[in-house]
Amino acid sequence: APRRRLPGAAALPPRGWRLGGAGALVAAAALALALTLGSPGNGTSELTVSEASALTLRAATLAAPAENPRARAQLAAAVDGVAFPYWEGRLGWRSTGARVDRIAGRTVRTIFYSNGNGERIGYAIVSGTPAPALSGGVLRWHAGTPYRLMLEHGSQVVAWLREGHLCVVAGRGVSGDTLLRLASWGPHAAGTPQPGSSSGGPAQRTPSSTARAASASASRLPSGARSSKSSSSAGIRTKRRLSS
């Protein structure tokens, strides 16, 4: 016998429809979550210095890049046009391996270097701008560029920005001063080394402005006038020696 519907009771859809509607809601929620987590623009700023520095302490998975034949201070490896430095010639650190990782939507490329003492460091450059925010650690300035010295995973770490990209250098048992010297060396520092700095070599002596002005004035005099002036100066010096 057909069921009687109570007065005022709302009609319910068939059971199969009710289950199908609930399944559709669950599927829609899962799809929304997947789109949120997988969106390329989401979470790119969540990468931290700690995560990047952890990569510099791992093993290499790729061969070491060679020196760039067209730019001797660089390796033939870069991230978004930001090249890795060639340190073997002047600093004694040769490239020994590499790896590429992806974290929080960003590609992180790491080059590993070793020196004659068996020390090893990793140099990581993070793709994409703006770079993840830098904070914490001890702030050190070199040639107008701020560097942050930190301790991560039991190792000294130096983090800074090059052309808007986050760079991280770290190595087990390597001092912070050594890492800072490498990070701030030559054209691969964000700023230009000042004369006399540790990365720019010995200071160059330049003539003072007064000496330059005097030299320029003398060069503008006619040759006869310059000879006359020189003879006059020599005569004065001779008279002074005779009088003494």
C-alpha positions as CSV (number, residue, x, y, z in Angstrom):
1,A,0.0,0.0,0.0
2,P,1.4,3.5,-0.8
3,R,2.8,5.4,2.2
4,R,0.7,8.3,3.5
5,R,2.5,11.6,3.8
6,L,1.9,13.4,7.0
7,P,0.3,16.8,6.7
8,G,2.8,19.5,6.5
9,A,5.8,17.2,5.9
10,A,8.1,18.2,3.0
11,A,8.6,15.8,0.2
12,L,12.0,14.1,0.2
13,P,13.9,13.3,-2.9
14,P,14.5,9.6,-3.6
15,R,17.3,8.0,-1.6
16,G,19.7,7.7,-4.5
17,W,19.4,11.4,-5.2
18,R,20.1,12.2,-1.5
19,L,23.3,10.2,-1.5
20,G,24.4,11.6,-4.9
21,G,24.0,15.1,-3.6
22,A,26.1,14.4,-0.5
23,G,28.8,12.8,-2.7
24,A,28.8,15.8,-5.0
25,L,29.3,18.2,-2.0
26,V,32.3,16.1,-0.8
27,A,33.8,16.0,-4.3
28,A,33.4,19.8,-4.7
29,A,35.1,20.4,-1.3
30,A,38.0,18.1,-2.2
31,L,38.4,19.8,-5.5
32,A,38.5,23.3,-3.9
33,L,41.1,22.1,-1.4
34,A,43.3,20.6,-4.2
35,L,43.1,23.8,-6.2
36,T,44.0,25.9,-3.2
37,L,47.0,23.8,-2.3
38,G,48.2,23.3,-5.9
39,S,47.8,26.9,-7.0
40,P,51.1,28.2,-8.4
41,G,50.7,31.6,-6.8
42,N,49.9,30.3,-3.3
43,G,52.5,29.7,-0.7
44,T,55.4,30.8,-2.7
45,S,56.4,33.2,0.1
46,E,56.3,30.4,2.7
47,L,59.8,29.1,1.9
48,T,62.1,29.9,4.7
49,V,65.9,30.3,5.1
50,S,65.9,27.2,7.3
51,E,64.4,25.2,4.4
52,A,66.8,26.6,1.9
53,S,69.8,26.1,4.2
54,A,68.8,22.4,4.7
55,L,69.3,21.8,1.0
56,T,72.9,23.2,1.2
57,L,73.7,20.5,3.7
58,R,72.4,17.6,1.6
59,A,74.2,15.4,-0.9
60,A,74.7,16.5,-4.5
61,T,72.6,14.7,-7.1
62,L,74.0,16.3,-10.2
63,A,77.4,16.9,-11.7
64,A,79.3,20.1,-10.9
65,P,79.0,22.9,-13.5
66,A,82.2,24.1,-15.2
67,E,83.6,27.6,-15.3
68,N,81.8,29.9,-17.8
69,P,84.2,30.4,-20.7
70,R,82.6,33.8,-21.4
71,A,82.6,35.1,-17.9
72,R,85.6,33.8,-15.9
73,A,84.3,34.8,-12.5
74,Q,81.1,32.7,-13.0
75,L,80.1,29.1,-13.3
76,A,78.0,27.9,-16.2
77,A,75.0,27.8,-14.0
78,A,72.4,30.3,-13.0
79,V,68.9,30.9,-11.6
80,D,66.7,33.5,-13.4
81,G,69.9,35.0,-14.8
82,V,71.6,35.2,-11.4
83,A,74.9,33.2,-11.9
84,F,76.8,31.1,-9.4
85,P,80.4,32.3,-8.7
86,Y,83.6,30.6,-9.8
87,W,85.7,30.5,-6.6
88,E,88.5,28.1,-7.5
89,G,91.0,30.4,-9.1
90,R,91.3,33.1,-6.4
91,L,89.6,31.6,-3.4
92,G,90.5,27.9,-3.6
93,W,86.9,26.6,-3.6
94,R,86.1,24.4,-6.5
95,S,82.6,23.3,-7.6
96,T,82.0,19.6,-6.8
97,G,78.3,18.9,-7.4
98,A,74.8,20.3,-7.7
99,R,71.2,19.6,-7.0
100,V,67.8,21.1,-7.9
101,D,64.8,21.0,-5.6
102,R,61.3,22.6,-5.5
103,I,59.8,23.9,-2.3
104,A,56.7,26.0,-1.8
105,G,56.3,26.6,-5.5
106,R,59.9,27.8,-6.0
107,T,62.9,26.1,-7.6
108,V,66.0,26.1,-5.5
109,R,69.3,25.3,-7.2
110,T,72.3,24.5,-5.1
111,I,76.0,24.3,-6.1
112,F,78.4,22.6,-3.8
113,Y,82.1,23.7,-3.3
114,S,85.0,22.1,-1.5
115,N,88.5,23.4,-0.6
116,G,91.9,21.8,-0.1
117,N,91.2,21.3,3.6
118,G,88.2,19.1,2.9
119,E,85.6,21.6,3.9
120,R,82.4,21.7,2.0
121,I,79.7,24.3,1.5
122,G,76.5,24.7,-0.4
123,Y,75.4,27.8,-2.2
124,A,71.6,28.0,-2.9
125,I,69.7,30.5,-5.1
126,V,65.9,30.6,-4.9
127,S,63.9,31.3,-8.0
128,G,61.2,34.0,-8.2
129,T,60.7,37.5,-7.0
130,P,59.9,39.0,-4.6
131,A,62.2,36.9,-2.4
132,P,60.9,35.3,0.8
133,A,61.2,37.7,3.7
134,L,64.5,37.8,5.6
135,S,64.6,38.2,9.4
136,G,66.4,37.1,12.5
137,G,70.1,36.3,13.0
138,V,72.9,38.8,13.3
139,L,72.9,41.6,10.7
140,R,76.2,42.4,9.1
141,W,76.8,45.0,6.4
142,H,79.4,44.8,3.6
143,A,79.7,47.3,0.8
144,G,76.2,48.6,1.4
145,T,74.6,45.1,1.4
146,P,73.0,43.5,4.4
147,Y,73.9,39.9,5.2
148,R,72.2,37.8,7.9
149,L,74.3,35.4,9.9
150,M,72.3,32.6,11.4
151,L,72.6,29.1,13.0
152,E,70.4,26.5,11.3
153,H,70.6,22.7,11.5
154,G,73.8,23.0,13.6
155,S,75.6,25.0,11.0
156,Q,76.5,28.6,10.3
157,V,74.4,30.2,7.6
158,V,74.6,33.4,5.6
159,A,71.6,34.7,3.8
160,W,71.2,37.8,1.6
161,L,69.6,39.0,-1.6
162,R,71.2,39.2,-5.1
163,E,69.1,40.9,-7.8
164,G,66.0,40.3,-5.7
165,H,66.7,36.6,-5.2
166,L,67.3,34.9,-1.9
167,C,70.8,33.4,-1.7
168,V,71.9,31.1,1.1
169,V,75.4,29.8,1.9
170,A,76.1,27.2,4.6
171,G,78.5,24.4,5.5
172,R,79.1,22.2,8.4
173,G,82.1,23.3,10.4
174,V,82.7,26.4,8.3
175,S,82.9,29.6,10.2
176,G,80.5,32.5,9.7
177,D,83.4,34.8,8.7
178,T,84.5,32.5,6.0
179,L,80.9,32.2,4.6
180,L,80.5,36.0,4.7
181,R,83.8,36.5,2.9
182,L,82.7,34.1,0.2
183,A,79.2,35.5,-0.1
184,S,80.5,39.1,-0.4
185,W,83.3,38.3,-2.8
186,G,83.6,40.3,-6.1
187,P,80.9,40.8,-8.6
188,H,78.6,38.1,-7.1
189,A,77.9,40.2,-4.0
190,A,74.8,42.4,-4.3
191,G,76.9,45.5,-3.8
192,T,80.2,46.7,-5.3
193,P,83.2,46.1,-3.0
194,Q,84.8,49.3,-1.8
195,P,88.6,49.8,-2.1
196,G,90.4,48.2,0.7
197,S,87.6,45.8,1.5
198,S,88.3,42.1,2.0
199,S,86.6,41.2,-1.2
200,G,87.9,44.1,-3.3
201,G,91.6,43.6,-2.8
202,P,94.1,46.2,-1.6
203,A,93.1,49.8,-1.8
204,Q,94.3,51.8,-4.8
205,R,96.0,55.1,-4.1
206,T,94.5,57.9,-6.1
207,P,95.9,61.4,-6.6
208,S,94.3,64.1,-4.4
209,S,92.0,66.6,-6.0
210,T,94.6,69.4,-5.5
211,A,97.3,67.4,-7.2
212,R,95.0,66.5,-10.1
213,A,94.1,70.2,-10.5
214,A,97.7,71.3,-10.5
215,S,98.6,68.7,-13.1
216,A,95.7,69.7,-15.3
217,S,96.7,73.4,-15.0
218,A,100.3,72.6,-15.9
219,S,99.3,70.6,-18.9
220,R,97.3,73.5,-20.3
221,L,100.4,75.9,-20.2
222,P,102.4,76.4,-23.4
223,S,105.6,74.4,-23.6
224,G,107.7,77.6,-23.3
225,A,105.9,78.7,-20.2
226,R,106.3,75.3,-18.6
227,S,110.1,75.4,-19.3
228,S,110.4,78.9,-17.9
229,K,108.4,78.0,-14.8
230,S,110.6,74.9,-14.3
231,S,113.8,77.0,-14.7
232,S,112.5,79.6,-12.2
233,S,111.7,76.9,-9.7
234,A,115.2,75.3,-10.1
235,G,116.9,78.8,-9.6
236,I,115.0,79.4,-6.4
237,R,116.0,76.0,-5.0
238,T,119.7,76.7,-6.0
239,K,119.7,80.1,-4.2
240,R,118.2,78.4,-1.1
241,R,121.0,75.8,-1.0
242,L,123.7,78.5,-1.4
243,S,122.2,80.7,1.4
244,S,122.2,77.7,3.7
